[in-house]
Each structure stands twice: as structure tokens, then as C-alpha cells.
Amino acid sequence: SVWHAFSKRLLHTLPASSPLDVQVSPDGRRVVALSLGGRLTMWSAASGAELVSVMTPGAGVSAVLRVFPAGDRLVCGGSNDSETYAAAEIRSLADGGVLHALQPEGGIRLLELSPCGAKVVTAGSSVAL
């Protein structure tokens, strides 16, 4: 659901099946969710209209999703077990298309963006970041 933060008014209810993570673009124009089973969905925050719906690998039981500060890309990763993401993908926020795949040895357990968006930090099952 999308709420107005000051008036507490419900603006939209967005249809997402079992969302695991949700983010809002920095400009506030898009809402993005990564759901159980790996479905990545984007909606207009203003109208609630679905803009993009694509499948990603993984996200069986857990997922992580981050929108880049510039608002042009996102990074997402999913896992079919409760421990390790097999891979992460950098995708276009415009159409959900894959721009880069990140597949470090040992998989990915944690994922975060640097504040400027220049770096994606991953930690896997190995002892290194």
C-alpha cells in the first residue's frame, strides 16, 4: 500500500504476491517490489499503475532490493534457501532489463549500495567481502 505520510491517507493498494522487499525510487515516482518466486514489479507511485513486471533468478524464500541513488538502476538478489543468494543483478529502473550480473564465489548473503551508488558491496559464505 502507498500512504500519504502526513495526512495518513491511503493512496493506492498495489497488487504484489508475497513481497519480500520493497523500495521507492529517489524521485518518489516508482515503487518497486521483489516477491517470493522472483517477480520484480514496478508501479507508478502517482497512479498505482503497473509499469514493469519481470522474473528474476532466485527469491524463493528471501530477497534483497536496492534502488540506486540516481534513480536509473536497481540491484536485486534472491535465494532459494534461507542463507545464500545465488547471484545479484543490476537492472534498469526504466524497463527491468538486466544490465549486469554479479556472481561472486560463495554466493551472496548480504548486499548493500554505497551512498553515491558507485559501489555494490556483497558478502557471501566465504570470509571475504
C-alpha positions as CSV (number, residue, x, y, z in Angstrom):
1,S,0.0,0.0,0.0
2,V,1.1,3.6,-0.7
3,W,0.2,6.1,2.0
4,H,0.5,9.8,2.3
5,A,2.9,10.3,5.1
6,F,1.4,13.5,6.5
7,S,-2.3,13.0,6.0
8,K,-2.1,9.2,6.7
9,R,-4.4,8.8,3.7
10,L,-4.2,5.5,1.7
11,L,-3.3,6.5,-1.9
12,H,-3.0,3.1,-3.6
13,T,-3.1,-0.6,-2.9
14,L,-0.6,-2.3,-5.1
15,P,-1.1,-6.0,-6.1
16,A,2.0,-7.9,-5.1
17,S,2.1,-11.6,-4.3
18,S,4.2,-12.3,-1.2
19,P,6.6,-9.3,-1.5
20,L,10.0,-9.9,0.2
21,D,11.4,-6.4,-0.2
22,V,10.1,-3.0,-1.4
23,Q,11.8,0.3,-2.3
24,V,10.8,3.7,-3.6
25,S,12.8,5.5,-6.3
26,P,14.7,8.5,-5.1
27,D,12.4,10.9,-7.0
28,G,9.4,9.2,-5.5
29,R,7.9,8.3,-8.9
30,R,8.2,4.5,-8.7
31,V,7.5,1.8,-6.2
32,V,9.5,-1.4,-6.7
33,A,8.9,-4.8,-5.1
34,L,10.7,-8.2,-5.3
35,S,8.3,-11.0,-4.5
36,L,8.5,-14.6,-3.5
37,G,9.4,-16.6,-6.6
38,G,11.5,-13.8,-8.1
39,R,8.9,-11.5,-9.6
40,L,10.2,-7.9,-9.8
41,T,7.3,-5.4,-10.2
42,M,7.3,-1.6,-10.6
43,W,4.4,0.7,-10.3
44,S,3.8,4.4,-10.7
45,A,3.6,5.9,-7.2
46,A,1.3,8.6,-8.5
47,S,-1.3,6.5,-10.2
48,G,-0.7,2.9,-8.9
49,A,-0.4,1.7,-12.5
50,E,1.8,-1.3,-13.1
51,L,4.8,-0.3,-15.3
52,V,7.0,-3.4,-15.3
53,S,6.8,-7.0,-14.2
54,V,9.7,-9.3,-14.9
55,M,11.1,-12.5,-13.5
56,T,14.5,-12.6,-11.7
57,P,16.5,-15.6,-10.7
58,G,16.1,-16.9,-7.1
59,A,14.0,-15.1,-4.5
60,G,12.5,-18.3,-3.4
61,V,12.5,-17.6,0.3
62,S,14.5,-14.4,0.7
63,A,15.4,-11.3,-1.3
64,V,17.1,-8.0,-1.2
65,L,16.4,-5.0,-3.4
66,R,18.1,-1.6,-3.5
67,V,17.4,1.4,-5.8
68,F,20.5,3.4,-6.9
69,P,20.6,7.0,-5.7
70,A,20.5,8.3,-9.3
71,G,17.1,6.5,-9.8
72,D,18.1,4.8,-13.0
73,R,19.0,1.3,-11.8
74,L,18.3,-1.2,-9.1
75,V,20.2,-4.2,-7.7
76,C,18.4,-7.3,-6.6
77,G,19.3,-10.7,-5.4
78,G,17.3,-13.8,-4.3
79,S,17.8,-17.1,-2.7
80,N,16.1,-20.4,-2.8
81,D,17.4,-21.2,0.7
82,S,17.4,-19.1,3.8
83,E,21.1,-18.5,3.7
84,T,22.8,-17.5,0.4
85,Y,21.7,-15.6,-2.7
86,A,23.0,-17.4,-5.8
87,A,23.6,-14.1,-7.6
88,A,22.5,-10.5,-7.9
89,E,21.6,-8.4,-10.9
90,I,21.8,-4.8,-11.7
91,R,18.7,-3.9,-13.7
92,S,17.3,-0.8,-15.5
93,L,14.6,1.0,-13.5
94,A,13.0,2.0,-16.8
95,D,12.2,-1.4,-18.1
96,G,13.6,-4.0,-15.6
97,G,16.2,-5.2,-18.2
98,V,19.4,-6.9,-16.9
99,L,22.4,-4.6,-17.2
100,H,25.0,-6.7,-15.2
101,A,25.0,-10.0,-13.3
102,L,27.1,-10.3,-10.1
103,Q,28.0,-13.9,-9.3
104,P,30.8,-14.0,-6.6
105,E,32.2,-17.2,-5.5
106,G,30.3,-18.5,-2.4
107,G,27.1,-16.7,-3.4
108,I,25.7,-13.6,-1.8
109,R,24.3,-13.4,1.8
110,L,24.2,-9.6,2.2
111,L,24.0,-6.8,-0.4
112,E,24.2,-3.0,0.0
113,L,24.8,0.1,-2.1
114,S,27.3,2.8,-1.3
115,P,25.5,6.2,-0.7
116,C,26.6,7.5,-4.0
117,G,25.7,4.3,-5.9
118,A,29.2,3.8,-7.3
119,K,29.7,0.5,-5.4
120,V,27.7,-2.6,-4.7
121,V,29.0,-4.4,-1.7
122,T,28.3,-8.1,-1.3
123,A,29.2,-10.6,1.4
124,G,28.9,-14.3,0.8
125,S,29.5,-17.6,2.6
126,S,33.3,-17.1,2.4
127,V,35.3,-15.0,4.9
128,A,35.8,-12.1,2.5
129,L,33.7,-9.1,1.5
